[in-house]
Amino acid sequence: VIFDIDWQGTNQIKDQNLNYKILTIFILPPSIEELYKRLLNRDKNDEEIANERMKQFNEDVHYWKNYDFVVVNDDLNSCYNKIINFIENNDSERLKNSEYQKLIAQHVRNLTS
């Protein structure tokens, strides 16, 4: 089962103590400009909605640390392949790697600065 949910929904599922293995994936945009463009496309060019989501993003993005895997969606096929590889290999140790964490942390700083 795959859910497309925010960090609050993820926490609610984790708090259920289900008898299933739960893999969490946080997907980041390649840039703040690309995020805004994607939000405009999703919301039929409604700038008000896109601007509200952008404000929320600056708060929500910091929850990436609570996820098993983080990927930057700069190319759909590449992002898909990384996610599939993570799921098939349960490569959760990758996120715990300090170099990988530094790369993601720097990307998040770039997105929020």
ZIHUTA-V585160 format. One record per residue. N is the residue number from 1. RES is the residue in three letters. OMEGA is omega in whole degrees, -180 to 180 (* if undefined). NEAR is the number of other ideal C-beta (glycine too) atoms within 8 Angstrom. D_CENTER is the distance of its C-alpha to the mean C-alpha in Angstrom with 2 decimals. Layout:
n=N res=RES omega=OMEGA near=NEAR d_center=D_CENTER
n=N res=RES omega=OMEGA near=NEAR d_center=D_CENTER
This chain:
n=1 res=VAL omega=178 near=2 d_center=17.54
n=2 res=ILE omega=176 near=3 d_center=14.06
n=3 res=PHE omega=172 near=6 d_center=12.56
n=4 res=ASP omega=-173 near=3 d_center=10.11
n=5 res=ILE omega=178 near=7 d_center=9.91
n=6 res=ASP omega=-175 near=6 d_center=8.74
n=7 res=TRP omega=179 near=8 d_center=9.08
n=8 res=GLN omega=177 near=7 d_center=12.82
n=9 res=GLY omega=177 near=9 d_center=13.13
n=10 res=THR omega=179 near=12 d_center=11.45
n=11 res=ASN omega=179 near=9 d_center=14.01
n=12 res=GLN omega=179 near=8 d_center=16.72
n=13 res=ILE omega=179 near=11 d_center=16.39
n=14 res=LYS omega=-179 near=8 d_center=16.40
n=15 res=ASP omega=-179 near=6 d_center=19.40
n=16 res=GLN omega=-178 near=6 d_center=21.31
n=17 res=ASN omega=-180 near=3 d_center=22.23
n=18 res=LEU omega=178 near=6 d_center=22.32
n=19 res=ASN omega=179 near=2 d_center=24.18
n=20 res=TYR omega=174 near=4 d_center=21.33
n=21 res=LYS omega=-179 near=3 d_center=18.98
n=22 res=ILE omega=175 near=7 d_center=15.44
n=23 res=LEU omega=-179 near=10 d_center=12.62
n=24 res=THR omega=-178 near=10 d_center=9.15
n=25 res=ILE omega=178 near=11 d_center=6.13
n=26 res=PHE omega=-177 near=10 d_center=2.56
n=27 res=ILE omega=-179 near=9 d_center=2.44
n=28 res=LEU omega=174 near=14 d_center=4.36
n=29 res=PRO omega=179 near=11 d_center=7.80
n=30 res=PRO omega=180 near=7 d_center=10.84
n=31 res=SER omega=179 near=8 d_center=12.69
n=32 res=ILE omega=178 near=9 d_center=13.33
n=33 res=GLU omega=178 near=6 d_center=16.11
n=34 res=GLU omega=177 near=9 d_center=14.23
n=35 res=LEU omega=-180 near=12 d_center=11.81
n=36 res=TYR omega=179 near=10 d_center=15.14
n=37 res=LYS omega=180 near=8 d_center=16.76
n=38 res=ARG omega=178 near=9 d_center=14.28
n=39 res=LEU omega=177 near=12 d_center=14.60
n=40 res=LEU omega=179 near=11 d_center=18.33
n=41 res=ASN omega=-179 near=7 d_center=18.54
n=42 res=ARG omega=-175 near=6 d_center=16.78
n=43 res=ASP omega=175 near=10 d_center=19.05
n=44 res=LYS omega=178 near=4 d_center=22.16
n=45 res=ASN omega=176 near=6 d_center=22.52
n=46 res=ASP omega=-176 near=8 d_center=22.67
n=47 res=GLU omega=-180 near=7 d_center=22.16
n=48 res=GLU omega=179 near=6 d_center=22.49
n=49 res=ILE omega=180 near=9 d_center=19.57
n=50 res=ALA omega=180 near=12 d_center=17.39
n=51 res=ASN omega=177 near=8 d_center=18.62
n=52 res=GLU omega=179 near=8 d_center=17.92
n=53 res=ARG omega=178 near=10 d_center=14.27
n=54 res=MET omega=177 near=12 d_center=14.15
n=55 res=LYS omega=-179 near=8 d_center=15.84
n=56 res=GLN omega=-180 near=8 d_center=13.48
n=57 res=PHE omega=-178 near=10 d_center=10.44
n=58 res=ASN omega=176 near=8 d_center=12.44
n=59 res=GLU omega=-174 near=7 d_center=12.71
n=60 res=ASP omega=-173 near=9 d_center=9.44
n=61 res=VAL omega=-177 near=11 d_center=7.46
n=62 res=HIS omega=179 near=8 d_center=9.83
n=63 res=TYR omega=-180 near=9 d_center=8.75
n=64 res=TRP omega=-177 near=11 d_center=6.47
n=65 res=LYS omega=-178 near=5 d_center=9.99
n=66 res=ASN omega=-174 near=8 d_center=10.48
n=67 res=TYR omega=179 near=12 d_center=8.44
n=68 res=ASP omega=-176 near=8 d_center=10.47
n=69 res=PHE omega=178 near=14 d_center=8.44
n=70 res=VAL omega=-180 near=11 d_center=5.92
n=71 res=VAL omega=176 near=12 d_center=6.56
n=72 res=VAL omega=-178 near=10 d_center=7.49
n=73 res=ASN omega=178 near=10 d_center=8.59
n=74 res=ASP omega=177 near=6 d_center=12.00
n=75 res=ASP omega=-173 near=6 d_center=14.02
n=76 res=LEU omega=-179 near=6 d_center=13.53
n=77 res=ASN omega=179 near=6 d_center=15.90
n=78 res=SER omega=179 near=8 d_center=14.66
n=79 res=CYS omega=179 near=13 d_center=11.02
n=80 res=TYR omega=-179 near=8 d_center=12.76
n=81 res=ASN omega=178 near=8 d_center=15.12
n=82 res=LYS omega=180 near=9 d_center=12.81
n=83 res=ILE omega=178 near=11 d_center=11.19
n=84 res=ILE omega=178 near=8 d_center=14.82
n=85 res=ASN omega=178 near=9 d_center=16.10
n=86 res=PHE omega=-178 near=16 d_center=13.85
n=87 res=ILE omega=-177 near=8 d_center=14.99
n=88 res=GLU omega=-177 near=6 d_center=18.53
n=89 res=ASN omega=-176 near=6 d_center=18.95
n=90 res=ASN omega=-173 near=7 d_center=16.91
n=91 res=ASP omega=-177 near=8 d_center=16.05
n=92 res=SER omega=177 near=10 d_center=14.54
n=93 res=GLU omega=-179 near=6 d_center=17.03
n=94 res=ARG omega=-179 near=9 d_center=15.27
n=95 res=LEU omega=-179 near=12 d_center=12.72
n=96 res=LYS omega=177 near=8 d_center=15.89
n=97 res=ASN omega=-173 near=8 d_center=17.56
n=98 res=SER omega=179 near=6 d_center=18.30
n=99 res=GLU omega=178 near=6 d_center=18.21
n=100 res=TYR omega=178 near=10 d_center=14.70
n=101 res=GLN omega=179 near=10 d_center=13.67
n=102 res=LYS omega=178 near=8 d_center=15.77
n=103 res=LEU omega=180 near=8 d_center=14.21
n=104 res=ILE omega=179 near=12 d_center=10.64
n=105 res=ALA omega=178 near=8 d_center=12.44
n=106 res=GLN omega=178 near=8 d_center=14.48
n=107 res=HIS omega=179 near=10 d_center=11.83
n=108 res=VAL omega=177 near=12 d_center=10.45
n=109 res=ARG omega=178 near=8 d_center=14.21
n=110 res=ASN omega=-180 near=8 d_center=14.85
n=111 res=LEU omega=-173 near=13 d_center=12.41
n=112 res=THR omega=-180 near=9 d_center=14.05
n=113 res=SER omega=* near=4 d_center=17.57
